[in-house]
Amino acid sequence: MLMSAPRTSPDAGLPAAASDVVIDLRRASFGYGERPTVTDATLTVRRGEIVAVVGPNGSGKSTLMKGILGLNERTDGTLTLFGVPGDELRDRARLGYVPQRHTLSTSVRATAEEIVSTGRLPRIGWLGRLRATDRQIVARSLDVVGLADRAATEVSTLSGGQQRRVLIARALAGQPDVLIMDEPTAGVDAANQHVLADVLERLVERGVTMVIVTHELGALERLLTRIVVVDGGRIRFDGTPERYAAQRGAVHHDHDSHHHDDELRPHPSGVTVGPLDVRHDGRRR
Ligand SMILES: Nc1ncnc2c1ncn2[C@@H]1O[C@H](COP(=O)(O)OP(=O)(O)OP(=O)(O)O)[C@@H](O)[C@H]1O
C-alpha cells in the first residue's frame, strides 16, 4: 500500500492466496468493434508482482490493459478485480493508470503540484476540496518520483521524461493498489530511463503491484517478477524473467516480429505457450 494506512480489502478474511490475487482474467476477449482485438486472455496478477507486458506494435498490449481497466468492451470470458467481478468494482481508484504516449499539454498552465492534485479527485470527488492530508499525499507522490523540488514548476517547462514522472505521481496520488502503466519509458532517453527505473524500484519497495507495458525491458528488467508476451492479440508467453531469457530466441517481441506460430503453439488453456511448456506461475509443467 502506498503512503497510507492499510485499507481493508473487500476480500479480507479469505485465505491469503485468494486475497493476494488483484487481477484475474479468464479466457477474456476485448475489442472496440465487432471483432475482438485480444482473444482468450488468461492472466493472474498477485499483490506485489511487477509484470512487464511486451509484444510487437499493434499486438494488443494497450487493448489488454484498457480491458482490465474497463475502458473497452469485453466480449468474452471473465475479469475479476480484487476478488469481485470487474464491472462491480466500486472503488475504481484502486486501479491506477498511466496512459500511453501521454505528455502534458503545453497550452495548459499548471504546476506539477496542481496536475498531481488531480490524482486525488477519485478519492475526494470532483467537488471536494483538498485537505491537509491530500496535500501531504500529493507532496509525497512528487517526492517518490524525484520531483519534490519541481512542485511549483509549470509542467510545460519540464522535459518529456519529467512529465512522464508527473503523470506517474498523479496516478500514485490516487493511492492505487495496482498501477497499470502503458509505456512509461517511451520517448525517455537512456539516462532518464534509469531514473524512471529507480522511481519504480521505490514503488516496489512500497509494495505497489505493477503491470507495465514496455518496449524497453532493459532498465526495468531487474525489477520484474514476470514477463507476459502478447502477439497477434493473444498471450503467447507468461513466465519468469529467467524463463523468458531462456526462450528469448523463440519469443521475439521486437518491432519487426509478428507471428511465430512455428515456434509458439497455442495452448488449450490460452495461458502460456512455447517451446517450454510454462505454467501460469512460471513453473514448468
Ligand atoms: N480505439 C480503438 N478503436 C479501434 N481499434 C483500435 C483502437 N485502439 C487500438 N485499436 C486497434 O487494436 C489493435 C491493437 O492495438 P493496441 O494499441 O492494443 O496494440 P499495442 O500492442 O498496444 O501497440 P503499440 O505497441 O503500438 O502501442 C490495433 O490493430 C489497433 O489499430
The ligand as an SDF file (V2000), in Angstrom:
LIG
                    3D

 31 33  0  0  0  0  0  0  0  0999 V2000
   -9.8210    2.8640  -30.0390 N   0  0  0  0  0  0  0  0  0  0  0  0
   -9.6470    1.9230  -30.9560 C   0  0  0  0  0  0  0  0  0  0  0  0
  -10.6210    1.6390  -31.8450 N   0  0  0  0  0  0  0  0  0  0  0  0
  -10.4630    0.6870  -32.7920 C   0  0  0  0  0  0  0  0  0  0  0  0
   -9.3440   -0.0660  -32.9250 N   0  0  0  0  0  0  0  0  0  0  0  0
   -8.3410    0.1730  -32.0790 C   0  0  0  0  0  0  0  0  0  0  0  0
   -8.4240    1.1820  -31.0470 C   0  0  0  0  0  0  0  0  0  0  0  0
   -7.2610    1.1660  -30.3650 N   0  0  0  0  0  0  0  0  0  0  0  0
   -6.4780    0.2220  -30.9070 C   0  0  0  0  0  0  0  0  0  0  0  0
   -7.1260   -0.3700  -31.9360 N   0  0  0  0  0  0  0  0  0  0  0  0
   -6.5930   -1.4600  -32.7730 C   0  0  0  0  0  0  0  0  0  0  0  0
   -6.3350   -2.5890  -31.9380 O   0  0  0  0  0  0  0  0  0  0  0  0
   -5.1330   -3.2450  -32.3680 C   0  0  0  0  0  0  0  0  0  0  0  0
   -4.2000   -3.4030  -31.1670 C   0  0  0  0  0  0  0  0  0  0  0  0
   -3.8090   -2.1060  -30.7610 O   0  0  0  0  0  0  0  0  0  0  0  0
   -3.0940   -1.8410  -29.3720 P   0  0  0  0  0  0  0  0  0  0  0  0
   -2.9680   -0.3630  -29.2260 O   0  0  0  0  0  0  0  0  0  0  0  0
   -3.7790   -2.6000  -28.3210 O   0  0  0  0  0  0  0  0  0  0  0  0
   -1.6720   -2.5100  -29.6400 O   0  0  0  0  0  0  0  0  0  0  0  0
   -0.3000   -2.3300  -28.8470 P   0  0  0  0  0  0  0  0  0  0  0  0
    0.2820   -3.6830  -28.7370 O   0  0  0  0  0  0  0  0  0  0  0  0
   -0.5280   -1.5760  -27.5900 O   0  0  0  0  0  0  0  0  0  0  0  0
    0.5410   -1.4680  -29.8690 O   0  0  0  0  0  0  0  0  0  0  0  0
    1.7540   -0.4090  -29.6380 P   0  0  0  0  0  0  0  0  0  0  0  0
    2.9390   -1.1940  -29.1740 O   0  0  0  0  0  0  0  0  0  0  0  0
    1.9470    0.1700  -30.9960 O   0  0  0  0  0  0  0  0  0  0  0  0
    1.2630    0.5870  -28.6360 O   0  0  0  0  0  0  0  0  0  0  0  0
   -4.5510   -2.4180  -33.4870 C   0  0  0  0  0  0  0  0  0  0  0  0
   -4.8940   -3.0440  -34.7090 O   0  0  0  0  0  0  0  0  0  0  0  0
   -5.2330   -1.0880  -33.3600 C   0  0  0  0  0  0  0  0  0  0  0  0
   -5.3860   -0.4780  -34.6090 O   0  0  0  0  0  0  0  0  0  0  0  0
  1  2  1  0
  2  3  1  0
  2  7  2  0
  3  4  2  0
  4  5  1  0
  5  6  2  0
  6  7  1  0
  6 10  1  0
  7  8  1  0
  8  9  2  0
  9 10  1  0
 10 11  1  0
 11 12  1  0
 11 30  1  0
 12 13  1  0
 13 14  1  0
 13 28  1  0
 14 15  1  0
 15 16  1  0
 16 17  2  0
 16 18  1  0
 16 19  1  0
 19 20  1  0
 20 21  2  0
 20 22  1  0
 20 23  1  0
 23 24  1  0
 24 25  2  0
 24 26  1  0
 24 27  1  0
 28 29  1  0
 28 30  1  0
 30 31  1  0
M  END
$$$$
